[in-house]
Amino acid sequence: MSQLEKLKVRLEIKENKQDDLLNTILEDAEAEILDFCNRSILLRKMEPLQRELAIIYYNRMGSEGESSRSEGGVSVSYSTEIPESIKVRLMSYKRLKAVGIANENKK
């Protein structure tokens, strides 16, 4: 089963008219994960985390740019970062960035 099909099952979406939107959300989630982990390829073990992040992105649609919202006594806060629960699980896949220090002495 593809990532798109698995995402549709989790979101309980049966029709195909949102496929382009869901694929875009999956791509955005993948890019965010790869950037956080300093990787160029999404590992198979990271795919469930990609779907979790895509679901969060899907549920935030329509509230882009908001940091919080209050309606009828209900308050909701939004974070623009990857949620801490997903970051903790991604830490085992994170690669360190190598920074060139040798060039600093050539001034």
Buried (B, 14 or more C-beta within 10 A) or exposed (E): EEBBEBBBEBBEBEEEEBBEEBBEBBEBBBEBBBEBBEBEEBEEEBBBBBBBBBBBBBEBEEEEEEEEEEEEEEEEEEEEEBEEEBBEBBEEBEEEEEEEEEEEEEE
